Structure formats: structure tokens, C-alpha cells
Amino acid sequence: MTALPGRPWSAESPSGTPDGLPLPGRFAHLHPADGACLMEAAALLASGRFTDSPTGTHPALAALARVVNDRVGDGTRQALWPLAADLADARPPGRAYTPLLVGTVVDAARLVRPSSRPLARYGRACRRRAEGTARAPADSAAARIADLLWWRGPGRRHLEHALRVLCTAPDAEQRLAGLLRQAVAQARKYADDGSPRGEVPCNR
């Protein structure tokens, strides 16, 4: 993690692309001179720090963005570059957001592999988790620990499995790019409107 002096990164150029950022590239980088992945660009815009896990971005959304960045081609990665500005400040409130996002990715993977029993099971698990957390208070230490354990355990496994399935699709690049755009737009909406209570798009 590299701390950079000041914040030399402007938020947006007239074309809608974040201005003054390093060149987009796959994987993590040691320094902006070597290029940047999408999340490193978001971190630079948010705080001037060079990291692929900025505090202003929800961890599940950042995990999705890192995989998409690394799996798409150069042209698609360049086209996704304007999302860095939205990702820099995309941390929706509410306990339901993480299972909602994971469930959205699982739903997308089920379109590629509709007969997959694991994906069907993961979708149901995300729906149950989202429904339960949407009704539960979020201000206790126990709730925060439970959410962290779910994300670092089954939540992350569900997300990674679903993304592996998506990467096998013949049109994987288009699917991944569309999924990330959808997820960023959804995160911005939730951040603006408040906790996504009652919205559980996971397949039953």
C-alpha cells in the first residue's frame, strides 16, 4: 500500500473518464507508474492512497470489481474505467447489501449454468441471509462480527464460485462487464436511498 502526497487525481474529465489516473492494467501493481487496476484507480480518486481495497468501497463490490478487471480484455477494461469514480465512494449501508450483491452474481451465473445445484443452493442461502439481515438491527458488535464471518466464509465462496462459472461463458467478457456496471449502479442507488430493505433479487 503506497501513500501518495496530496490528491493529484481529478475526479472526471469532460469525456466522463477519471482524469490523470495511471494506465489501466490487470492485477495489482506496486506503484501507479506501473499502471493500476480498477480498484487501485478508485482508491487514488478516493484518498490518494494506492491500494486495491479502499475503505470507501464495499468489500464485496471491490472483490467483484477486481475479478472483472483481471478477466476482461484491454478494450473492455478501458471502457469500464469511468466506474472508478463511482467505486471510490460505494459503500451502501445496511446488513442486507452483501448477500444481495452475492445473490445478484449467483443469479447471473445461473443463466450460464441453469442446472447447477450448488448455484441454486447458494441463491437460496443469499436470499435467506438478505431477508434475515434486512429485519435485524445492525448496531451491535455481534451483528457486525456475524456479517464479517459470513462474508469471509460462505459469502466469499459463493461469489467466487459464481464468478468462475461466469468466466466459462463464451461471452464472459460482456457478461462480466455488464454485471459490474449493474452492481455499481445498484450500489450507488442504495447509498443514495438508504438500506435496501425488502429488496431480495436472488432466485428462489
Kinemage of the C-alpha trace (Angstrom):
@kinemage 1
@onewidth
@group {chain A} dominant
@subgroup {mainchain}
@vectorlist {calphas} color= white
{ca met a 1} P 0.000 0.000 0.000
{ca thr a 2} L 1.567 3.286 -1.110
{ca ala a 3} L 0.644 6.661 0.308
{ca leu a 4} L 0.904 9.427 -2.257
{ca pro a 5} L 1.398 13.099 -1.360
{ca gly a 6} L -1.760 15.123 -1.758
{ca arg a 7} L -4.577 14.217 -4.132
{ca pro a 8} L -3.352 14.924 -7.666
{ca trp a 9} L -6.195 12.981 -9.238
{ca ser a 10} L -9.115 14.978 -10.637
{ca ala a 11} L -12.461 13.268 -10.397
{ca glu a 12} L -13.512 13.342 -14.022
{ca ser a 13} L -12.522 14.524 -17.456
{ca pro a 14} L -15.056 16.094 -19.864
{ca ser a 15} L -15.460 12.683 -21.519
{ca gly a 16} L -16.589 11.099 -18.239
{ca thr a 17} L -13.339 9.196 -17.676
{ca pro a 18} L -11.387 9.853 -14.453
{ca asp a 19} L -8.542 12.168 -15.420
{ca gly a 20} L -4.866 11.871 -14.549
{ca leu a 21} L -5.034 8.219 -13.483
{ca pro a 22} L -2.408 5.574 -14.280
{ca leu a 23} L -2.904 3.343 -17.292
{ca pro a 24} L -5.422 0.537 -16.659
{ca gly a 25} L -3.974 -2.934 -16.279
{ca arg a 26} L -4.603 -6.413 -14.929
{ca phe a 27} L -3.859 -7.478 -11.351
{ca ala a 28} L -2.342 -5.432 -8.508
{ca his a 29} L 0.547 -3.034 -9.012
{ca leu a 30} L 3.398 -1.845 -6.805
{ca his a 31} L 3.234 1.790 -7.910
{ca pro a 32} L 0.985 3.970 -10.114
{ca ala a 33} L 3.854 4.297 -12.603
{ca asp a 34} L 3.310 0.589 -13.356
{ca gly a 35} L -0.401 1.079 -14.066
{ca ala a 36} L -3.462 0.420 -11.945
{ca cys a 37} L -6.378 -1.946 -11.680
{ca leu a 38} L -9.879 -0.517 -11.411
{ca met a 39} L -9.911 -0.628 -7.612
{ca glu a 40} L -6.477 0.982 -7.355
{ca ala a 41} L -7.796 3.786 -9.542
{ca ala a 42} L -10.832 4.121 -7.265
{ca ala a 43} L -8.553 4.325 -4.214
{ca leu a 44} L -6.489 7.081 -5.810
{ca leu a 45} L -9.633 9.076 -6.510
{ca ala a 46} L -10.964 8.489 -3.002
{ca ser a 47} L -7.923 9.275 -0.889
{ca gly a 48} L -4.741 9.409 -2.935
{ca arg a 49} L -3.631 6.085 -1.453
{ca phe a 50} L -2.595 3.259 -3.781
{ca thr a 51} L -4.399 0.097 -2.709
{ca asp a 52} L -6.894 -2.281 -4.295
{ca ser a 53} L -9.041 -2.374 -1.132
{ca pro a 54} L -10.093 1.249 -0.451
{ca thr a 55} L -12.177 1.844 2.648
{ca gly a 56} L -14.777 3.794 0.672
{ca thr a 57} L -15.768 0.745 -1.393
{ca his a 58} L -17.822 -2.130 -0.027
{ca pro a 59} L -15.565 -5.231 0.240
{ca ala a 60} L -17.904 -7.467 -1.758
{ca leu a 61} L -18.218 -4.901 -4.532
{ca ala a 62} L -14.433 -4.428 -4.554
{ca ala a 63} L -13.959 -8.208 -4.832
{ca leu a 64} L -16.279 -8.299 -7.850
{ca ala a 65} L -14.519 -5.341 -9.483
{ca arg a 66} L -11.079 -6.925 -9.052
{ca val a 67} L -12.152 -10.152 -10.767
{ca val a 68} L -13.849 -8.315 -13.628
{ca asn a 69} L -10.820 -6.048 -14.097
{ca asp a 70} L -8.490 -9.049 -14.340
{ca arg a 71} L -10.695 -11.172 -16.624
{ca val a 72} L -11.712 -8.717 -19.352
{ca gly a 73} L -9.609 -7.537 -22.286
{ca asp a 74} L -7.850 -4.215 -22.610
{ca gly a 75} L -10.618 -2.536 -24.584
{ca thr a 76} L -13.348 -3.525 -22.138
{ca arg a 77} L -11.171 -2.570 -19.179
{ca gln a 78} L -10.671 0.869 -20.679
{ca ala a 79} L -14.426 1.191 -21.221
{ca leu a 80} L -15.024 0.328 -17.544
{ca trp a 81} L -12.508 2.936 -16.350
{ca pro a 82} L -15.141 5.665 -15.693
{ca leu a 83} L -16.627 3.372 -12.999
{ca ala a 84} L -13.602 4.146 -10.805
{ca ala a 85} L -15.184 7.453 -9.779
{ca asp a 86} L -18.365 5.717 -8.557
{ca leu a 87} L -16.459 2.855 -6.931
{ca ala a 88} L -14.415 5.376 -4.939
{ca asp a 89} L -17.473 6.061 -2.775
{ca ala a 90} L -19.690 2.982 -2.994
{ca arg a 91} L -20.374 1.510 0.422
{ca pro a 92} L -24.119 1.070 0.849
{ca pro a 93} L -25.499 0.914 4.392
{ca gly a 94} L -27.473 -1.968 5.776
{ca arg a 95} L -26.660 -5.571 6.584
{ca ala a 96} L -28.580 -6.944 3.608
{ca tyr a 97} L -26.315 -5.452 0.946
{ca thr a 98} L -23.615 -8.139 0.962
{ca pro a 99} L -25.948 -11.137 0.428
{ca leu a 100} L -27.936 -9.089 -2.092
{ca leu a 101} L -24.840 -8.429 -4.161
{ca val a 102} L -23.582 -12.015 -3.913
{ca gly a 103} L -27.054 -13.226 -4.840
{ca thr a 104} L -27.067 -10.995 -7.915
{ca val a 105} L -23.804 -12.565 -9.097
{ca val a 106} L -25.148 -16.060 -8.368
{ca asp a 107} L -28.269 -15.248 -10.401
{ca ala a 108} L -26.079 -14.184 -13.325
{ca ala a 109} L -24.102 -17.431 -13.091
{ca arg a 110} L -27.302 -19.490 -13.110
{ca leu a 111} L -28.104 -18.047 -16.531
{ca val a 112} L -24.892 -19.688 -17.726
{ca arg a 113} L -25.413 -22.950 -15.851
{ca pro a 114} L -29.150 -23.210 -15.014
{ca ser a 115} L -28.991 -26.851 -13.887
{ca ser a 116} L -26.292 -26.246 -11.267
{ca arg a 117} L -27.472 -27.454 -7.871
{ca pro a 118} L -24.717 -25.618 -5.961
{ca leu a 119} L -25.708 -22.317 -7.583
{ca ala a 120} L -29.369 -22.930 -6.772
{ca arg a 121} L -28.389 -23.655 -3.174
{ca tyr a 122} L -26.221 -20.540 -2.980
{ca gly a 123} L -29.055 -18.418 -4.352
{ca arg a 124} L -31.413 -19.658 -1.656
{ca ala a 125} L -28.772 -19.059 1.020
{ca cys a 126} L -28.258 -15.477 -0.151
{ca arg a 127} L -31.993 -14.840 -0.182
{ca arg a 128} L -32.423 -16.175 3.350
{ca arg a 129} L -29.444 -14.179 4.596
{ca ala a 130} L -30.686 -10.960 2.961
{ca glu a 131} L -34.201 -11.403 4.322
{ca gly a 132} L -32.922 -12.110 7.827
{ca thr a 133} L -30.426 -9.262 7.995
{ca ala a 134} L -32.848 -6.740 6.478
{ca arg a 135} L -35.104 -7.233 9.516
{ca ala a 136} L -32.341 -7.366 12.126
{ca pro a 137} L -30.594 -4.447 13.855
{ca ala a 138} L -27.121 -3.555 12.618
{ca asp a 139} L -25.769 -1.566 15.548
{ca ser a 140} L -24.443 -4.392 17.709
{ca ala a 141} L -20.953 -5.844 17.835
{ca ala a 142} L -22.413 -9.338 17.453
{ca ala a 143} L -24.164 -8.344 14.232
{ca arg a 144} L -21.006 -6.830 12.780
{ca ile a 145} L -18.999 -9.950 13.634
{ca ala a 146} L -21.673 -12.226 12.147
{ca asp a 147} L -21.704 -10.212 8.919
{ca leu a 148} L -17.921 -10.277 8.674
{ca leu a 149} L -17.805 -14.042 9.247
{ca trp a 150} L -20.484 -14.640 6.614
{ca trp a 151} L -18.663 -12.531 4.048
{ca arg a 152} L -15.252 -14.074 4.739
{ca gly a 153} L -16.715 -17.572 4.735
{ca pro a 154} L -19.742 -18.694 2.711
{ca gly a 155} L -20.396 -15.311 1.115
{ca arg a 156} L -16.975 -15.080 -0.491
{ca arg a 157} L -17.086 -18.754 -1.533
{ca his a 158} L -20.486 -18.265 -3.199
{ca leu a 159} L -19.213 -15.182 -5.021
{ca glu a 160} L -16.011 -16.845 -6.219
{ca his a 161} L -17.832 -19.974 -7.414
{ca ala a 162} L -20.378 -17.891 -9.328
{ca leu a 163} L -17.640 -15.815 -10.961
{ca arg a 164} L -15.764 -18.955 -12.029
{ca val a 165} L -18.928 -20.150 -13.752
{ca leu a 166} L -19.427 -16.788 -15.451
{ca cys a 167} L -15.863 -16.900 -16.748
{ca thr a 168} L -16.659 -20.120 -18.645
{ca ala a 169} L -19.341 -18.472 -20.777
{ca pro a 170} L -18.475 -17.841 -24.442
{ca asp a 171} L -19.437 -14.198 -23.925
{ca ala a 172} L -17.892 -13.975 -20.460
{ca glu a 173} L -16.335 -10.571 -21.050
{ca gln a 174} L -19.650 -8.950 -21.933
{ca arg a 175} L -21.442 -10.668 -19.058
{ca leu a 176} L -18.820 -9.626 -16.501
{ca ala a 177} L -18.698 -6.032 -17.688
{ca gly a 178} L -22.482 -5.752 -17.648
{ca leu a 179} L -22.664 -7.314 -14.208
{ca leu a 180} L -20.159 -4.841 -12.776
{ca arg a 181} L -21.976 -1.870 -14.292
{ca gln a 182} L -25.241 -3.169 -12.820
{ca ala a 183} L -23.649 -3.712 -9.409
{ca val a 184} L -22.115 -0.223 -9.315
{ca ala a 185} L -25.392 1.420 -10.312
{ca gln a 186} L -27.218 -0.613 -7.667
{ca ala a 187} L -24.657 0.304 -5.005
{ca arg a 188} L -24.954 3.998 -5.821
{ca lys a 189} L -28.749 3.756 -5.636
{ca tyr a 190} L -28.611 2.019 -2.255
{ca ala a 191} L -26.082 4.544 -0.961
{ca asp a 192} L -28.353 7.412 -2.024
{ca asp a 193} L -31.660 5.893 -0.920
{ca gly a 194} L -30.542 4.091 2.227
{ca ser a 195} L -30.517 0.442 3.260
{ca pro a 196} L -32.007 -1.914 0.628
{ca arg a 197} L -34.640 -3.329 2.958
{ca gly a 198} L -37.047 -5.745 1.386
{ca glu a 199} L -35.238 -5.958 -1.960
{ca val a 200} L -34.086 -9.532 -2.384
{ca pro a 201} L -33.490 -10.286 -6.084
{ca cys a 202} L -31.941 -13.745 -5.536
{ca asn a 203} L -33.636 -16.576 -7.419
{ca arg a 204} L -35.757 -18.855 -5.287
